[in-house]
Amino acid sequence: MKRGTFQLMKSVNKSLILNTIRTSEPISRAQIAKKTELTPPTVSSIVKELLEEELVVESDLGESQGGRKPTMLLINHDAFYVIGVDVSPDSIKCIAGSLSGKVIVRAEPKEISKRISSEQFLDELIDTIRSVLDTLSTPDKVMGIGVAMHGVVDVENGLSLVAPNLGLTDIPIKDVLEKEFDTIVKVENDVRAMALGESWFSTNGHIGSMLTVNMGSGVGAGLVIDGKLYHGAADLAGEVGHMTIDLHGEVCTCGNRGCFQTFATCDAIIKRAKAALIEADEKAGMAKGEAEHLVHDQIGYQNLTIEDIYHMATAGNEILANVLQETGEVIGIALTNLIHVINPEKIVLGGEVCKMSAFILPVIKDTIVQRGLTADAKQTKVDLIKLGHDATLKGALALLLVEIFE
């Protein structure tokens, strides 16, 4: 779908009605008028347009309230597609999804070289999107492309300001993709996109405020308020990984000491786990040089992975169980700080670190209860993300769906 066509579809009342159908389907015209407080003629006129545009379909008749049975309306979820792209520090993933977020086509992930140039990166991005479009039977039904990009993003201009893991700056993603594919393109930070996707698909936009915190190779967050992403004054909202937890802690990649992500990333947990195992061996009477190369439970310390730590802790290794529980306490302290500042209705946790939820989640919740300022703060809901491995890709789809429906 061309950019001009997309804009013609947009109007305040049309979006209001469309979103009312999405969140309440099946729903009658009379029910829409009551919910939106629009006049019945206005509702009928706009619904007629939506039917002609194939965004909405009529379903079987609804239940009678004393008169003629009403015709019910539903979103025509399979009439159009949106493209979602997830650019992580090491790969590009891409899907085509329906208006309900169902994955229609999935491209093979494309690995990104750490020595890639901006031009090469954009070529890889275009090739990946093209591979999805080429498999669609009706590529003209694509309504737009959403790109979830790691690093700092200028959302208004669709510019990747800093992609730290790739060493790239000022990548004009929106301009290049809109020129290449002649469709609307939205670019967002990956964790904020994930937050929007979780709000859009898992809660149907029914939560007033939700904070999503992603913990993996780094720590980031996205805040959704009344269905909208909060960006802050300079697109920096959500950089919670650089919230100071320990003034005298380890130096972070940003140059400051004791940032949250020096405690809550996979690498940070692995580093503390290795140190704890070596310290335990030293206390058992081994020399440090020997301990650093010891094979513990068939696993060399130097090759320890986050999965190894979890499995060993699950198998009864108290040292590693303690490391994970300490991690949960630090995360709980950080989240308590965020609760006191933001006061979200719900917090959702995602990322590789959450694979250890059996150890860390109970401690996180207990820490919030212990440190929360008020009873309401103590009772803030904390859950794991529901969208799983596709969370960021679904978030990229949601960037476009928000534009369509709201």
Secondary structure, 3 states (H helix, E strand, C coil): CCHHHHHHHCCHHHHHHHHHHHHHCCEEHHHHHHHHCCCHHHHHHHHHHHHHCCCEEEEEECCCCCCCCCEEEEECCCCCEEEEEEECCCEEEEEEECCCCCEEEECCCEECCCCCCHHHHHHHHHHHHHHHHCCCCCHHHEEEEEEEECCEEECCCCEEEEECCCCEEEECHHHHHHHHHCCCEEEEEHHHHHHHHHHHHHCCCCCCEEEEEEECCCEEEEEEECCEEECCCCCCCCCHHHCECCCCCCECCCCCECECHHHHCHHHHHHHHHHHHHHHHHHCCCCHHHHCCCEECCEEHHHCCHHHHHHHHHCCCHHHHHHHHHHHHHHHHHHHHHHHHHCCCEEEEECHHHHHHHHHHHHHHHHHHHHCCCHHHHCCEEEECCCHHHHHHHHHHHHHHHHHHC
